[in-house]
C-alpha cells in the first residue's frame, strides 16, 4: 500500500515502457491481500510475475535461478526494488542478483535501513514514513507526489449501493472506525472503542460510525455496533480494497488501529487519528499525507517487534479514551463542517 505513490511516479517517468510487477504469491487462505489485488486495478502494470518462497536452501536457489531466467528474457531497462528494510547484506545481494544475474541495465535498490538503538533517554529515534522513503529511493521529491488512490468506477458504485442499503444519505456525516488488526499487538482494547464511539455519537448528533476492516473483524464490528446503536453500521468484510477506499473517501476522518484501512484512508486524502503501539520505530508506518494525528506512547519495551504482546498491549493501554476523543475533536474542528451537540 505504501509503495503506491512511488509506483505511480515510476509509471509517469516511463510512460512508454512495458511495466511488470514481480511479487510473491500469497498462499491460499492466508487472509492477506496480495500486491496484485491492490495494483492490478490501477492499470499501471502490463503484467505480473509471481514467485513462491521456498522453505529450503535448495528450493530458494531454484526459485532464484528460475526468476533470473524469466527476468532476463524480458531484457529490462530498469528494475526498481521497493522491498522494505534491507540490511547491508540483503542490499548487496539484491543488487548483484537483479543487475548481474537478471541482467537489468539500470537498478535502483530498496535502500539501506539501519535502525539505531534508543537514545540516552530510552527513546527510539524517529524514521521517515515508508511511503516517503520509497519516493526517495526512486529519486522523487516526496513533496511533489500529491498522490490520491485511483478508485475504479464499479467499486465506487458498489460502495454507494452499500451505503444506501444501510439507509445512509449523502448528507450524513460519516466517521470510519478501524478496531481490528491481524496482529494482536496492534489492537487497542475493544471496551475503549466501545466507550469512545458512544461518546462521539453524543458529541456529534449527525454522525454515523462505520466499522471498517476485513472478514476477521466482522464479529468485533457486530459487537461494537450493537453497543453504539442505530447510528452505526458494520462494513467489515463487506467490501474489496477499492470498495473500502470508496467508502472512506465519503468519510470526514478515520479513527482506529494501525491497519490497512488506516493506510487506505491516507491514500484517499482523509485525516486519520491513528492509534499506534510502540512495537516498531515511530514514524515508519504512519499513513500517507499530512494532517494526521498519531497517538503513540513510548515504553521501556518499545521496539520489541512482537506480534503478540506479552504485557497485554501496555503501550496501547496508555492511550486513554479522553486522549482519543480530544484527537478526533482536533481533526473534526479542522474539517469545519461537523455539527456539535455539546462541548
C-alpha positions as CSV (number, residue, x, y, z in Angstrom):
1,X,0.0,0.0,0.0
2,X,2.7,2.5,1.0
3,X,4.6,1.8,-2.3
4,X,1.7,3.2,-4.4
5,X,2.9,6.8,-4.6
6,X,6.4,5.6,-5.7
7,X,4.9,3.1,-8.3
8,X,2.7,5.8,-9.8
9,X,5.8,8.0,-10.1
10,X,7.7,5.2,-11.9
11,X,4.8,4.8,-14.3
12,X,4.8,8.5,-15.0
13,X,8.5,8.5,-15.5
14,X,8.4,5.7,-18.1
15,X,5.1,6.2,-19.9
16,X,6.1,4.1,-23.0
17,X,7.8,1.2,-21.2
18,X,6.2,-2.2,-20.6
19,X,5.9,-2.4,-16.8
20,X,6.0,-5.8,-15.0
21,X,5.3,-6.4,-11.3
22,X,7.4,-9.0,-9.5
23,X,5.7,-10.1,-6.3
24,X,5.4,-13.1,-4.0
25,X,2.2,-15.2,-4.4
26,X,0.1,-15.2,-1.2
27,X,-0.7,-18.8,0.0
28,X,-4.4,-19.7,-0.3
29,X,-6.3,-19.0,2.9
30,X,-3.7,-16.6,4.3
31,X,-6.2,-13.9,4.7
32,X,-3.8,-11.3,3.3
33,X,-4.5,-9.1,0.3
34,X,-1.8,-9.7,-2.4
35,X,0.1,-6.9,-4.0
36,X,-1.6,-7.7,-7.3
37,X,-5.0,-7.4,-5.8
38,X,-4.1,-3.8,-5.0
39,X,-2.1,-2.9,-8.1
40,X,-4.0,-4.6,-10.9
41,X,-7.0,-2.2,-10.9
42,X,-4.7,0.8,-11.2
43,X,-3.8,-0.1,-14.8
44,X,-0.2,0.9,-14.2
45,X,1.2,-2.6,-14.9
46,X,1.1,-4.6,-18.2
47,X,1.6,-8.0,-16.5
48,X,2.6,-9.7,-13.2
49,X,5.3,-12.2,-12.5
50,X,4.7,-14.3,-9.3
51,X,7.1,-16.3,-7.3
52,X,6.7,-18.6,-4.3
53,X,9.1,-18.6,-1.4
54,X,10.7,-21.9,-0.7
55,X,11.4,-23.2,2.8
56,X,14.8,-24.9,2.0
57,X,18.1,-23.5,0.7
58,X,17.9,-25.7,-2.4
59,X,14.4,-24.5,-3.1
60,X,15.4,-20.9,-2.7
61,X,18.3,-21.3,-5.1
62,X,16.0,-23.0,-7.6
63,X,13.5,-20.1,-7.3
64,X,16.2,-17.5,-7.8
65,X,17.6,-19.1,-10.9
66,X,14.2,-19.6,-12.4
67,X,13.3,-16.0,-11.7
68,X,16.6,-14.7,-13.2
69,X,15.9,-16.6,-16.4
70,X,12.4,-15.2,-16.6
71,X,13.5,-11.6,-15.9
72,X,16.5,-11.8,-18.3
73,X,14.1,-12.9,-21.1
74,X,12.3,-9.5,-20.6
75,X,15.6,-7.6,-21.2
76,X,14.6,-5.0,-18.6
77,X,16.0,-1.4,-19.0
78,X,15.2,-0.6,-15.4
79,X,14.5,-2.6,-12.2
80,X,13.1,-0.8,-9.1
81,X,13.3,-2.8,-5.9
82,X,10.8,-1.4,-3.4
83,X,11.3,-4.0,-0.8
84,X,11.4,-2.6,2.8
85,X,14.1,-2.7,5.4
86,X,17.1,-4.1,3.6
87,X,20.2,-4.9,5.6
88,X,23.6,-4.2,4.0
89,X,24.0,-7.9,3.2
90,X,20.5,-8.0,1.6
91,X,21.0,-4.8,-0.3
92,X,24.3,-6.1,-1.8
93,X,22.7,-9.4,-2.6
94,X,19.7,-7.8,-4.3
95,X,21.9,-5.5,-6.4
96,X,24.1,-8.5,-7.6
97,X,21.0,-10.6,-8.4
98,X,19.0,-8.0,-10.3
99,X,21.8,-6.3,-12.1
100,X,24.3,-9.1,-12.9
101,X,22.2,-12.3,-12.7
102,X,18.9,-11.0,-14.0
103,X,20.5,-8.5,-16.4
104,X,19.0,-5.1,-15.6
105,X,20.6,-2.2,-17.5
106,X,19.8,0.1,-14.5
107,X,18.9,-0.9,-11.0
108,X,17.6,1.2,-8.1
109,X,17.6,-0.7,-4.8
110,X,15.2,-0.7,-1.9
111,X,17.5,1.4,0.2
112,X,19.5,0.5,3.2
113,X,17.7,1.0,6.5
114,X,19.8,0.9,9.7
115,X,17.7,1.0,12.9
116,X,19.7,2.5,15.7
117,X,19.1,1.9,19.4
118,X,17.3,4.0,21.9
119,X,18.9,7.3,22.9
120,X,20.2,8.1,26.4
121,X,16.7,8.9,27.5
122,X,15.5,5.4,26.4
123,X,13.5,6.8,23.4
124,X,13.6,5.2,19.9
125,X,14.7,7.5,17.0
126,X,12.0,8.6,14.6
127,X,12.1,7.4,11.0
128,X,10.7,8.9,7.8
129,X,7.4,7.3,6.8
130,X,7.9,4.3,4.5
131,X,6.0,6.0,1.6
132,X,8.4,8.9,1.8
133,X,11.5,6.7,1.9
134,X,10.4,4.8,-1.2
135,X,9.8,8.0,-3.1
136,X,13.4,9.0,-2.2
137,X,14.6,5.5,-3.4
138,X,13.3,6.2,-6.9
139,X,14.6,9.8,-6.9
140,X,11.3,11.5,-6.4
141,X,10.7,14.5,-4.2
142,X,8.0,13.4,-1.8
143,X,6.6,16.9,-1.7
144,X,5.7,16.7,-5.4
145,X,4.0,13.3,-5.2
146,X,0.5,14.7,-4.4
147,X,-0.9,11.2,-4.6
148,X,-4.6,10.1,-4.5
149,X,-5.6,6.5,-4.9
150,X,-7.5,6.0,-8.2
151,X,-10.7,4.1,-7.5
152,X,-12.4,2.1,-10.3
153,X,-15.9,3.3,-11.1
154,X,-17.5,-0.1,-10.5
155,X,-16.1,-0.1,-6.9
156,X,-17.3,3.4,-6.3
157,X,-20.8,2.4,-7.4
158,X,-20.7,-0.7,-5.2
159,X,-19.8,1.4,-2.2
160,X,-22.6,3.8,-3.0
161,X,-25.1,1.0,-3.2
162,X,-23.9,-0.5,0.1
163,X,-24.2,2.9,1.8
164,X,-27.8,3.3,0.5
165,X,-28.6,-0.3,1.8
166,X,-27.5,0.9,5.2
167,X,-30.1,3.8,5.0
168,X,-27.3,6.4,4.9
169,X,-27.9,9.7,3.0
170,X,-25.5,11.8,1.0
171,X,-25.7,14.5,3.7
172,X,-24.9,12.2,6.6
173,X,-21.6,12.8,8.4
174,X,-19.5,9.6,8.4
175,X,-16.6,8.6,10.7
176,X,-14.7,5.5,9.9
177,X,-13.5,3.3,12.8
178,X,-10.9,0.6,12.4
179,X,-11.0,-1.5,15.6
180,X,-9.3,-4.7,14.4
181,X,-5.9,-5.9,13.1
182,X,-4.4,-9.2,12.1
183,X,-1.6,-8.5,14.6
184,X,-2.9,-8.7,18.2
185,X,0.0,-6.4,19.4
186,X,-1.6,-3.5,17.4
187,X,-5.1,-3.7,18.8
188,X,-6.5,-1.0,21.2
189,X,-8.9,-2.5,23.7
190,X,-12.4,-3.1,22.5
191,X,-14.0,-1.6,25.6
192,X,-12.2,1.6,24.8
193,X,-13.5,1.6,21.2
194,X,-17.0,1.0,22.7
195,X,-16.7,3.9,25.1
196,X,-15.1,6.2,22.5
197,X,-17.8,5.5,19.9
198,X,-20.6,6.1,22.5
199,X,-19.2,9.5,23.4
200,X,-18.5,10.6,19.8
201,X,-22.2,9.8,19.0
202,X,-23.2,12.1,21.9
203,X,-20.9,14.9,20.9
204,X,-21.8,14.8,17.1
205,X,-25.5,14.1,16.8
206,X,-25.5,14.0,13.0
207,X,-22.6,11.5,12.8
208,X,-22.7,7.8,11.9
209,X,-19.9,5.4,12.8
210,X,-18.8,2.9,10.1
211,X,-16.7,-0.1,11.2
212,X,-14.1,-0.8,8.5
213,X,-11.9,-3.9,8.3
214,X,-11.6,-7.5,6.9
215,X,-13.5,-10.6,7.4
216,X,-11.7,-11.3,10.6
217,X,-13.2,-8.1,12.1
218,X,-16.9,-9.0,11.5
219,X,-17.6,-10.3,15.0
220,X,-15.9,-7.4,16.7
221,X,-17.7,-4.9,14.4
222,X,-21.1,-6.5,15.2
223,X,-20.4,-6.3,18.9
224,X,-19.5,-2.6,18.7
225,X,-22.5,-1.7,16.5
226,X,-24.8,-3.4,19.0
227,X,-23.3,-1.2,21.7
228,X,-23.5,2.0,19.6
229,X,-27.0,1.6,18.3
230,X,-28.7,2.7,15.1
231,X,-26.2,5.4,14.1
232,X,-23.6,2.8,13.4
233,X,-23.1,0.0,10.9
234,X,-20.6,-2.7,10.3
235,X,-18.9,-2.8,6.9
236,X,-16.1,-5.1,7.9
237,X,-15.6,-8.0,5.4
238,X,-18.3,-6.5,3.1
239,X,-16.0,-4.6,0.7
240,X,-12.9,-5.1,-1.5
241,X,-9.8,-2.9,-1.0
242,X,-11.1,-0.4,-3.5
243,X,-14.7,-0.6,-2.3
244,X,-13.4,0.2,1.2
245,X,-11.4,3.1,-0.3
246,X,-14.6,4.5,-1.9
247,X,-16.4,4.4,1.4
248,X,-13.5,6.0,3.2
249,X,-13.5,8.8,0.7
250,X,-17.0,9.6,1.9
251,X,-15.9,9.9,5.5
252,X,-14.6,13.0,7.2
253,X,-12.0,11.1,9.3
254,X,-10.7,7.7,10.3
255,X,-10.1,6.7,13.9
256,X,-8.5,3.3,14.7
257,X,-5.6,1.0,14.8
258,X,-2.6,0.8,12.5
259,X,-4.3,-1.2,9.8
260,X,-4.8,-1.4,6.0
261,X,-7.9,0.7,6.4
262,X,-5.8,3.4,8.0
263,X,-3.4,3.4,5.0
264,X,-6.3,3.5,2.6
265,X,-7.8,6.5,4.4
266,X,-4.5,8.3,4.0
267,X,-4.3,7.4,0.3
268,X,-7.8,8.8,-0.4
269,X,-6.9,12.0,1.4
270,X,-8.9,11.9,4.7
271,X,-7.2,12.6,8.0
272,X,-6.5,9.8,10.4
273,X,-6.4,9.6,14.2
274,X,-4.1,6.6,14.3
275,X,-3.6,4.5,17.4
276,X,-0.1,3.1,17.3
277,X,1.6,0.6,19.5
278,X,5.3,1.1,20.3
279,X,6.3,-2.3,18.9
280,X,8.1,-0.6,16.0
281,X,10.0,2.6,15.4
282,X,8.0,5.8,15.4
283,X,7.2,7.4,12.1
284,X,8.0,4.5,9.7
285,X,4.4,3.1,9.2
286,X,2.4,6.3,9.5
287,X,-0.3,6.9,6.9
288,X,0.4,8.8,3.7
289,X,-0.1,12.6,3.6
290,X,-0.4,15.3,6.1
291,X,-2.9,16.4,8.8
292,X,-3.0,13.1,10.7
293,X,-2.9,12.8,14.5
294,X,-0.7,9.9,15.7
295,X,-1.2,8.6,19.2
296,X,1.7,6.6,20.5
297,X,3.4,6.2,23.9
298,X,6.9,5.1,24.5
299,X,7.6,2.3,26.9
300,X,10.7,0.5,28.2
301,X,9.9,-2.4,25.8
302,X,9.4,-0.2,22.7
303,X,10.8,-1.6,19.5
304,X,10.0,-5.2,20.6
305,X,8.5,-6.1,17.1
306,X,6.3,-8.7,18.9
307,X,3.3,-10.0,17.1
308,X,1.6,-10.8,20.3
309,X,2.4,-8.6,23.3
310,X,3.4,-10.4,26.5
311,X,2.4,-7.4,28.5
312,X,-1.2,-7.0,27.5
313,X,-0.5,-4.3,25.0
314,X,0.9,-2.0,27.7
315,X,1.9,0.8,25.2
316,X,-1.6,0.9,23.6
317,X,-3.2,0.8,27.0
318,X,-1.5,4.2,27.8
319,X,-3.8,5.8,25.1
320,X,-6.9,6.8,27.0
321,X,-10.4,7.3,25.6
322,X,-10.1,11.0,26.6
323,X,-6.9,11.4,24.5
324,X,-8.5,9.7,21.5
325,X,-11.7,11.9,21.8
326,X,-9.5,15.0,22.0
327,X,-7.6,14.0,18.9
328,X,-10.8,13.3,17.0
329,X,-12.2,16.7,18.0
330,X,-9.0,18.4,16.7
331,X,-9.4,16.6,13.4
332,X,-13.1,17.4,13.3
333,X,-12.5,21.1,14.0
334,X,-10.0,21.2,11.1
335,X,-12.7,19.9,8.8
336,X,-15.1,22.7,9.8
337,X,-18.3,21.0,8.7
338,X,-19.5,19.0,11.7
339,X,-22.5,19.6,14.0
340,X,-21.6,19.5,17.7
341,X,-24.2,18.8,20.4
342,X,-22.1,19.9,23.4
343,X,-18.6,21.0,24.4
